[in-house]
Amino acid sequence: MDAPNTHVAADRTTRVRCHELAPIAGDFLANVAIIEAAILDAQHSGVQLLVLPELATSGYYLTADEARACAISADAALFNRWARMLSPDAVIVVGFVETDGTALYNSVAVLTEAGPLAVYRKTHLWDSEVDLFLAGTDPAPVVDTPLGKLGILICYDLEFPEMPRNLALRGAEIIAVPTNWPLVPRPNGEHPPEVVQAMAAARASSVAIICCDRSGVERGNEWTQGTAIVGPDGWRRGLKDENGVLESSVTIGARRTQIGPRNNVMTDRRPELYF
Amino acid sequence: MDAPNTHVAADRTTRVRCHELAPIAGDFLANVAIIEAAILDAQHSGVQLLVLPELATSGYYLTADEARACAISADAALFNRWARMLSPDAVIVVGFVETDGTALYNSVAVLTEAGPLAVYRKTHLWDSEVDLFLAGTDPAPVVDTPLGKLGILICYDLEFPEMPRNLALRGAEIIAVPTNWPLVPRPNGEHPPEVVQAMAAARASSVAIICCDRSGVERGNEWTQGTAIVGPDGWRRGLKDENGVLESSVTIGARRTQIGPRNNVMTDRRPELYF
């Protein structure tokens, strides 16, 4: 008698939270306190994957001096401090201003209790970000975490369909996307345009996409507050509470790319035609 | 004094119609009559771009014998007959069963008064289509038409983000997508999932995407009837009438890919990172 088929991984369910924080422009210590309160609250609630906004340590509309004053390195002690707050299966994804001693980057750190697993520098910069930051030159990462393979994008990166697709092709099961989405007009009844793109990208590659936006009017600028937990089926999950917390379970099915008896969104691709 | 800048093409507005026909499975002559009525009505109304459903000459859930009985070649006299119905600036896009004398293909023809401009064989086949059709081996075309550069996809092709992106990179300004979308469940208040993908693809590349679905329960199968005219901004236009006609103007702005003072969705791409 044959051994049972052990090739098919089991479905895995992850408790995901986004927390739409309101960082204070240029006030690093205040923002660290806001972030640490969010981490502790999530740990208390048994959240496994906590996604926080882009540039959570600094705010967004910064002068060059403010950005530099908030900047920390990828191996800053702060990340180890945050790592020590985490339970063994928890992962947090948080945006910060990174410096390599010379330039600044709009970066995201992925942390577990073991410390930082990865830092990604945003590769597609929006508008006046180019006045503050250098664009990253490394591809967006797919990080091995206790929760599975986690892809990372930052805000405008997601608007390039190649980016989530590429992460999925490299094995990402969940893609975390810290964002700061400026509020733009949209027709009544429609989701924010960036959420439409997240939903489409999730369904196209059968991958979960977790977007954490920010809140709080900053120097007169409003935010879409479009935080969304999108499952591998392309549909949104959960309902954001009055504190800007959106939480839901996300199940990553082992056969999720098989969308019909004879169709698989990944193996049906015909890359020879995508020149 | 400098001459005025003549490098920037003018914005162009096109009157677009989708007609959600209800083809009769296997009844070629009846379907030709349905299509010709739709062409004449559109011409009468001054429509410039008429998009009709996938497999409009044959219906969808066919036996092999029925598909073969409905099949015509890419140079069939029927296309010239339809071409003669058109005014000088009109373009129609219509799905049909194509035969090359041996195999069958799920194809779409692009016609003007000058005759057929292009025939495209669907490259991503859905479910039991593989029992009837060979998949095309040529890339989806970008066709020079009196209305501008027109890209063509067929139904499931659109679910691969590479396909509309690739057409846009090759200059497509409008993408016509004849479809037969089987009805699938979706959360209350959401658009059909294929429409979400059309909206995201349109916005990502600042290209208009025109999806014409079909109607009419066929052998017990229902259709999403998700016909949508999506502008280069990613938002839907027009309201379908009780006859299944959706009509709207679509404006293709010369600077449409410039989505902010310092951002362009096409030139901001970083293809070296999309490996």
Interface residues (C-beta under 8 A of the other chain):
Chain A: T123 H124 W126 D127 S128 V130 A135 P139 A140 Y156 E159 F160 P161 E162 M163 R165 N166 R186 P187 G189 E190 P193 V196 Q197 M199 A200 A201 R203 A204 G234 W235 R236 G260 P261 R262 N263 V265 D268 R269 R270 P271 L273 Y274 F275
Chain B: T123 H124 W126 D127 S128 V130 A135 P139 A140 Y156 E159 F160 P161 E162 M163 R165 N166 R186 P187 G189 E190 P193 V196 Q197 M199 A200 A201 R203 A204 G234 W235 R236 G260 P261 R262 N263 V265 D268 R269 R270 P271 L273 Y274 F275
